[in-house]
Amino acid sequence: MAKTGAEILVDTLVELGVEYVFGYPGGAVLPIYDALYSSSLKHILTRHEQGAAHAADGYARTSGKVGVVIATSGPGATNLVTGLANAYMDSVPLVAITGQVQSGLIGKDSFQEADVLGITMPITKHNYLVKDENRIESVLREAFYIASTGRPGPVLVDITKDALMNYVSRKKSKNGLDLPGYRVLKEGHPRQIALARKLIKEAQKPLLYVGGGAQDASEILIQFAENLDIPVTTTLMGIGAFPGDHELSLGMLGMHGSPWANLAVQNCDLLIAVGARFDDRVTGSLSKFAEKAKVIHIDIDAAEIGKNVAAYVPIVGDAKTVLAQLLDDTKLCHREWIQEIRNFELPMQLPKEPKITKCTDCTAPNMKNSDVPPPCRKKDSVDPKVVLEMVSDLLQDDLIVATDVGQNQMWAAQYVRVKKPRSFITSGGLGTMGYGLPAAIGAKLGRPDRSVVLVTGDGSFQMNIQELATIASYGIPVKIVLLNNRVLGMVRQWQTIFYESRYSQTCTGSVPDFCVLASAYGIPAVRIKNQDQLGLLQEALTSEGPYLVEVSVDPDESVWPMVAPGAALCEMFHAAKAPTPSWQRRAKS
Amino acid sequence: MNENRREKVTLAVLVRNEPGVLSRVAGLFTRRGYNIHSLAVGPTEKKEISRITIVIEEEPERLEQVEKQLHKLIDVLKIINLTNVQRVERELCLIQVNGEKRSDILQIVDIFRAKIVDVSPKEVMVEVTGDTEKIDAIIQMLAGYGISEIVRTGKIALARSTQS
């Protein structure tokens, strides 16, 4: 029986092993939605295309599979833009399928027409415009291959409505992929491997600097670090690739990193970067970054090597494969160096004392509901760090955390103890507010066996709050910990430090009443206003379905320590306020 | 950025002859802030492959990045750096110049082995091919007579076969 392009598309997705697709229907993709109607594919209808893109992204991050998102032409496709850029920055495998107007209408400013290929070119690994129904299958197979291999990333396939509606004449497209310009190197060059081994053996103060590229290399990374007795620091994206409670773990490095990690970078003589890209939030001042160290840079993307920091030994390859190549039966001991790190004297630098000023823009009308605390009231608040530690203690290894962007994200990175890979779901590169809620939905669907907790703030949460409807209608058991300080905390913190506490447009006020809002969606909710009510957290986290826990947070609560942008990593504010490092926690317990 | 430190590099980029491929290459240069000095595109001996010759002006340590980033484009098949190899390079230039002193112009045209391709009562059009320096030189020579319009192609280049 002859099939339409849309039917072939859905068949191909099934053949490629797709379980979930996230999306939102519209005119140009009607043929796809019609084909989905009688398909075994599970479609998750979000309430905004951006939500669908982030959900597919979260799904890909926890499951390790390719996330799939469908949107219609024009505004549907442009609403994916942030989601694609986000996935591109964090190297997440996505395939976005967008409808395009009929091929005869392209270029005529037709209804819901946009140049999606042009718009998404710089934010996708590759993209396609398909006008011929006979190419749909082969292009989709290529798209999945490109998205999931090498350095993963989003691939967009824009398909005209007529190609979706026409009957496919060719029986079966040729099996082999036609990608002569695309090569994936997995193994590191033997000469570089030998050189790296030599450097590692010679080093007195080696340090592993681990990024998101090592999320699938966790097992061998642990063995590597233990055999060679090398301390490990992870980037925001690398959290979980190395267990945060391991005695060799120094925690996260960078702007809000652990002072021990940052000082270790500044004092090491060999820096082994594994799947990390020397982002400015990690390095601070590039010229002062790891000045004493030779750098071994392992990355699957050759273009990352030498982009920001010159590598003494460049190794292009897959983190897992290269670490396996590097690993032999050598055992080393670096206890002296590790002890040096643990005994580092922490810098005592403090930011300039902020002027005490009143919030000038608290113009948001207060809700009549007197239960909601007014903005900027300091009493009735809970320390968010305590809440996040409690979440870790309650859920342990089972926990997957999705975060939003801002203070909530940094506190989560610092205080949630992530022990397993693919368990810290965060928008690292692009820093997309509003990422968390939809990503948590995808994360849960990707790993239904694990507990997914969203850590969010009142600013980020409201950027994709419509996805509460998705959670409610599918009953997706995501637990939401909403840290509500009634301000845009991270921006406000910068205003405190760098703009003399002139709080321009960072006070959002006490709207809405999030608990009432959650109940409007049929989601149970509870508000924790002080330490005494923290018991409510356990009840919420161990409940069956979705739950919203709103935690009142003092608007002046800041993220410490902090390296000012462009400063060297050793120049930290409030280093003493860093979270307790793994070895001290282990000693306590 | 220090303009003095920039070097000129000639890259031949072989790409799949697909719609949008030039846009991908040009977009990459814009996005990463690389400076294109000239660019010429055309078909090759194989119909599915086009050749883009790009002359870039960049700082030495960024040049490696340019090549690596280009390699990441799926439609880029091969990149040949022609800067330090024996090569033949050509540009084509058409120059519309005031024809009052036609005999002087004819002499210059002769010296440069250029051609007059169009004549009108007031102007002559000169066609010249050669490397960048030669074309710069003839333009300089003709400038004194009054050039009203110039068009130059981007540079194209091919490695000599003796060395490979």
Chai-1 contact restraints between the chains, C-beta under 6 A:
chainA,res_idxA,chainB,res_idxB,connection_type,confidence,min_distance_angstrom,max_distance_angstrom,comment,restraint_id
A,M121,B,G27,contact,1.0,0.0,6.0,A-B,restraint_1
A,P122,B,G27,contact,1.0,0.0,6.0,A-B,restraint_2
A,P122,B,R31,contact,1.0,0.0,6.0,A-B,restraint_3
A,H126,B,I74,contact,1.0,0.0,6.0,A-B,restraint_4
A,P180,B,L77,contact,1.0,0.0,6.0,A-B,restraint_5
A,G181,B,I74,contact,1.0,0.0,6.0,A-B,restraint_6
A,G181,B,D75,contact,1.0,0.0,6.0,A-B,restraint_7
A,G181,B,V76,contact,1.0,0.0,6.0,A-B,restraint_8
A,G181,B,L77,contact,1.0,0.0,6.0,A-B,restraint_9
A,Y182,B,I74,contact,1.0,0.0,6.0,A-B,restraint_10
A,A302,B,K68,contact,1.0,0.0,6.0,A-B,restraint_11
A,A303,B,K68,contact,1.0,0.0,6.0,A-B,restraint_12
A,A303,B,Q69,contact,1.0,0.0,6.0,A-B,restraint_13
A,A303,B,K72,contact,1.0,0.0,6.0,A-B,restraint_14
